[in-house]
Amino acid sequence: MQVKPLIVIPVYNHGATLRDVARRAMNYGEVLIVDDGSTDGGPAEVGDLDLTLISHDENLGKGQAILTAAEKARALGKTHIITIDADGQHFPEEIPTFIEAIQQSPETIFVGSRNFQGQNVPGASKFGRSFSNFWLRVQTGIKLSDVQSGFRAYPLEIFEVAKTSETRYAFEVEILVKSAWAGYDLKDLPIEVHYPDPQERVSHFDAIKDNVRISMLNTRLTMRSFVPVPHRQYDKDDEGKITPIHPLRSLRILLSKDETPLNLAIAGAMGMLLGTLPLIAMHSIAIILFCGFFRLSKITGLAVSQLCIPPLVPALCIETGHYLRYDRFLTEISLQTLGYEALDRFYEWVLGSLVLGPLFAIIIGIAIYIMAFTIKRFLDMKPQQ
């Protein structure tokens, strides 16, 4: 694939820094500026430069500016866009790093990971980065070190595949999550960052409105990630066109893609362990959060946890806990023992689950590993027959 990147600078009232960023970026390729309804006359500062300028009549948001840039890039015959902020915090001299990365892996989204070891780094930026990183990992199982960075490289096909609803700052979170769900890789690229003194800094991030939008978006995305239904995956047909894979085939891909017998065994073991614990009405949420965070198969974990549905496993845990307390099993089943002494039974359930949970998890994990390993060996040998 011949990579044809377009350098994109979304801008909204950054007239003081726009020209410098644009001039430096032009050293590394064709530049497009998307003016998102600026009122400070900034776009006039680059009128004499050999670049392309598109203007929105009103402020529509950074996300919409990126979508506008993607549409223009397709019209110009480009394959990728590299976005860099107009506020001067990023260094255009690092654009070649992104170009080299997309040449090596053209179907990956690369996100610049800012070095926060310098001076004047706002505490809010550090917290916001950690917050977004955590939720991306919960929602996708992918670990990125700087989800909020605006210095990125996107394959243009992403914008046809990932259907987004956000148009402002929350867009940059949504596009990453939905691209990962569609089967695209997300990777970090280390970059430097410059934060001017607080009195010189220009930011249009609304601490209330934009944080509310991001929080609501994360709520929606997390709820969707809880649903044990595979996301629609995308692939290329023989002509190189992006095509959605049938949802039923998605399930097969989800269970086999980048999975190993060991990963499936760990997912099943954790599903059994968490299912054994007395997490009343919280088993599924706990399993999905754990498996999502550690990139394990949610479906495997949830399926195994169904073995712990009452009454068998809870009863075994209660009997074990009762034995640990009194050196005898509970043989009387009555209103007294299950009703009036319910707190005692719950305590015994906790005790028993701490013993049986790990034991059941080990047994299930070994069983899944043996079965998965056997099936994998069979599938690996089948083409050779």
JOLIN-V892001 format. One record per residue. RES is the residue in one letter. OMEGA is omega in whole degrees, 0 to 359 (999 if undefined). BURIAL is # if it has 24 or more other ideal C-beta (glycine too) atoms within 12 Angstrom, else .. D_CENTER is the distance of its C-alpha to the mean C-alpha in Angstrom with 2 decimals. Layout:
# JOLIN-V892001
RES/OMEGA/BURIAL/D_CENTER + RES/OMEGA/BURIAL/D_CENTER
This chain:
# JOLIN-V892001
M/177/./26.24 + Q/183/./27.79 + V/179/#/25.26 + K/184/./26.38 + P/173/#/24.22 + L/179/#/24.96 + I/186/#/24.41 + V/177/#/23.35 + I/173/#/24.22 + P/184/#/23.35 + V/172/#/26.00 + Y/178/#/27.23 + N/172/#/30.29 + H/183/#/29.78 + G/183/#/33.22 + A/184/./34.12 + T/188/#/31.53 + L/185/#/30.77 + R/181/#/33.72 + D/180/#/33.10 + V/182/#/29.45 + A/182/#/30.54 + R/181/#/33.53 + R/180/#/31.64 + A/182/#/28.87 + M/178/#/31.69 + N/188/./32.69 + Y/177/#/29.75 + G/180/#/29.73 + E/186/#/30.10 + V/173/#/28.79 + L/174/#/27.88 + I/175/#/27.93 + V/179/#/26.69 + D/184/#/28.65 + D/175/#/27.02 + G/181/#/30.34 + S/179/#/31.46 + T/183/./34.71 + D/179/./35.62 + G/183/./37.03 + G/181/#/34.45 + P/179/#/34.24 + A/181/./38.00 + E/182/#/37.51 + V/184/#/36.10 + G/182/./38.53 + D/182/./40.49 + L/182/#/37.64 + D/180/./37.06 + L/179/#/33.66 + T/180/#/32.40 + L/174/#/31.97 + I/182/#/30.63 + S/168/#/31.09 + H/180/#/29.89 + D/179/./32.81 + E/180/./30.81 + N/182/#/27.63 + L/179/#/24.85 + G/182/#/21.81 + K/179/#/19.76 + G/179/#/17.45 + Q/177/#/20.65 + A/179/#/22.08 + I/178/#/19.32 + L/176/#/19.89 + T/179/#/23.60 + A/180/#/23.22 + A/179/#/21.44 + E/179/./24.33 + K/180/#/26.88 + A/177/#/25.40 + R/180/#/25.77 + A/180/./29.32 + L/179/#/30.04 + G/180/./29.02 + K/179/#/26.08 + T/183/#/23.19 + H/166/#/20.67 + I/174/#/20.32 + I/183/#/19.81 + T/177/#/19.25 + I/183/#/20.93 + D/184/#/21.82 + A/186/#/25.50 + D/177/#/26.12 + G/180/#/27.06 + Q/179/#/24.46 + H/181/#/23.13 + F/179/#/25.58 + P/180/#/26.22 + E/179/./27.84 + E/177/#/24.46 + I/178/#/23.87 + P/177/./25.53 + T/178/#/22.82 + F/180/#/20.29 + I/179/#/22.98 + E/181/./23.63 + A/182/#/20.00 + I/173/#/19.68 + Q/180/./23.12 + Q/182/./22.06 + S/189/./18.80 + P/181/#/19.15 + E/180/#/16.31 + T/170/#/13.55 + I/178/#/11.82 + F/182/#/13.07 + V/179/#/12.25 + G/178/#/15.20 + S/186/#/14.97 + R/175/#/17.84 + N/183/#/20.59 + F/180/#/21.21 + Q/183/./24.45 + G/182/./26.65 + Q/172/./28.73 + N/179/./28.08 + V/182/#/24.34 + P/177/#/23.84 + G/179/./22.87 + A/179/./20.81 + S/179/#/18.66 + K/180/./18.14 + F/182/./17.29 + G/179/#/14.96 + R/180/#/12.99 + S/180/./12.87 + F/182/./12.06 + S/178/#/8.98 + N/181/#/7.85 + F/184/#/8.65 + W/175/#/7.01 + L/181/#/3.37 + R/177/#/5.02 + V/187/#/6.96 + Q/186/#/5.24 + T/186/#/3.93 + G/182/#/6.20 + I/180/#/5.28 + K/171/#/7.24 + L/183/#/7.89 + S/181/#/11.06 + D/183/#/11.24 + V/186/#/8.59 + Q/180/#/11.82 + S/180/#/13.89 + G/179/#/15.73 + F/189/#/17.09 + R/171/#/15.18 + A/181/#/16.23 + Y/164/#/15.27 + P/183/#/17.07 + L/182/#/18.93 + E/179/#/18.34 + I/187/#/14.73 + F/174/#/16.40 + E/184/./18.51 + V/185/#/15.89 + A/180/#/13.08 + K/185/./15.16 + T/179/#/14.27 + S/182/./16.38 + E/180/#/15.87 + T/181/#/18.29 + R/186/#/18.17 + Y/181/#/15.96 + A/178/#/13.27 + F/185/#/12.99 + E/173/#/11.21 + V/184/#/8.20 + E/184/#/8.71 + I/178/#/9.30 + L/182/#/6.16 + V/184/#/4.35 + K/174/#/7.81 + S/178/#/8.49 + A/178/#/6.24 + W/182/#/7.98 + A/176/#/11.06 + G/180/#/11.19 + Y/179/#/10.73 + D/173/#/10.04 + L/182/#/8.39 + K/177/#/10.95 + D/166/#/12.59 + L/181/#/16.15 + P/179/./18.27 + I/173/#/20.19 + E/180/./22.82 + V/179/#/22.97 + H/175/#/26.07 + Y/178/#/26.40 + P/176/./29.91 + D/184/./31.95 + P/182/./30.79 + Q/180/./33.80 + E/186/./32.96 + R/177/./29.27 + V/179/#/28.35 + S/178/#/25.16 + H/176/#/24.62 + F/180/#/21.66 + D/186/./23.13 + A/181/./22.44 + I/186/./23.15 + K/184/./22.21 + D/176/#/18.97 + N/176/./17.79 + V/179/./18.85 + R/181/#/16.99 + I/179/#/13.66 + S/178/./14.50 + M/178/./15.53 + L/180/#/12.47 + N/177/#/10.29 + T/180/./13.10 + R/183/#/13.04 + L/180/#/9.43 + T/178/#/9.87 + M/178/./13.25 + R/180/#/12.23 + S/177/#/9.96 + F/184/./13.20 + V/184/./15.28 + P/177/#/16.12 + V/185/./16.49 + P/175/#/14.73 + H/179/#/12.95 + R/180/#/15.22 + Q/180/#/14.93 + Y/180/#/16.66 + D/179/./19.21 + K/178/./22.32 + D/184/./25.81 + D/181/./28.96 + E/180/./29.32 + G/179/./25.93 + K/178/./24.72 + I/181/#/21.24 + T/177/./21.78 + P/177/./19.86 + I/182/#/20.49 + H/182/./22.29 + P/180/./20.31 + L/176/./22.65 + R/177/./21.98 + S/180/#/18.21 + L/180/./18.98 + R/179/./20.85 + I/181/#/18.19 + L/183/#/15.57 + L/184/#/18.22 + S/186/./19.35 + K/179/./16.65 + D/179/./16.27 + E/175/#/17.81 + T/175/./20.87 + P/181/#/23.59 + L/179/./22.70 + N/178/#/19.03 + L/179/#/20.38 + A/179/#/23.13 + I/179/#/20.97 + A/179/#/18.89 + G/179/#/22.27 + A/179/#/23.85 + M/175/#/21.31 + G/178/#/21.62 + M/181/#/25.36 + L/181/#/25.37 + L/178/#/23.36 + G/180/#/25.33 + T/181/#/28.54 + L/182/#/27.92 + P/178/#/29.35 + L/188/#/26.13 + I/179/./27.89 + A/182/./25.72 + M/184/./22.57 + H/184/#/22.24 + S/180/#/19.65 + I/181/#/17.36 + A/181/#/17.83 + I/181/#/17.20 + I/178/#/13.96 + L/182/#/12.64 + F/182/#/14.08 + C/178/#/13.11 + G/183/#/9.44 + F/183/#/9.55 + F/176/./11.72 + R/175/#/10.39 + L/182/#/13.64 + S/179/#/14.95 + K/183/#/14.76 + I/178/#/17.68 + T/180/#/19.77 + G/180/#/19.36 + L/181/#/20.24 + A/181/#/23.05 + V/182/#/24.67 + S/179/#/24.52 + Q/176/./26.80 + L/184/#/29.54 + C/179/#/29.63 + I/179/./30.62 + P/13/./33.91 + P/194/./36.66 + L/185/./36.82 + V/175/#/34.24 + P/180/#/34.73 + A/178/#/38.46 + L/179/#/38.32 + C/179/#/36.43 + I/179/#/39.00 + E/179/#/41.85 + T/179/#/40.49 + G/178/#/40.01 + H/179/#/43.47 + Y/179/./44.98 + L/182/./43.46 + R/190/./45.01 + Y/181/./48.40 + D/176/./48.92 + R/180/./49.37 + F/176/./47.38 + L/182/#/47.17 + T/181/./49.64 + E/177/./50.41 + I/185/./48.16 + S/177/./49.38 + L/181/./48.67 + Q/186/./49.52 + T/182/./47.08 + L/181/./44.14 + G/183/./44.87 + Y/180/./46.65 + E/184/./45.11 + A/180/./41.56 + L/176/./40.23 + D/180/./41.96 + R/179/#/40.35 + F/178/./36.87 + Y/178/./37.58 + E/175/#/38.77 + W/178/#/35.67 + V/180/#/33.62 + L/182/#/36.04 + G/181/#/36.14 + S/179/#/32.39 + L/177/./32.16 + V/185/#/34.62 + L/182/#/33.77 + G/178/#/29.94 + P/180/./29.67 + L/179/./32.57 + F/182/#/31.12 + A/179/#/27.71 + I/180/./29.55 + I/180/./31.64 + I/181/#/28.82 + G/179/#/26.71 + I/180/./29.77 + A/180/./30.61 + I/181/#/27.22 + Y/181/#/27.24 + I/180/./30.77 + M/182/./30.08 + A/179/#/26.90 + F/179/./28.70 + T/180/./31.72 + I/180/./29.90 + K/177/./28.04 + R/180/./31.42 + F/180/./32.98 + L/179/./30.41 + D/182/./30.72 + M/187/./34.51 + K/181/./34.81 + P/183/./34.65 + Q/183/./37.39 + Q/999/./39.80
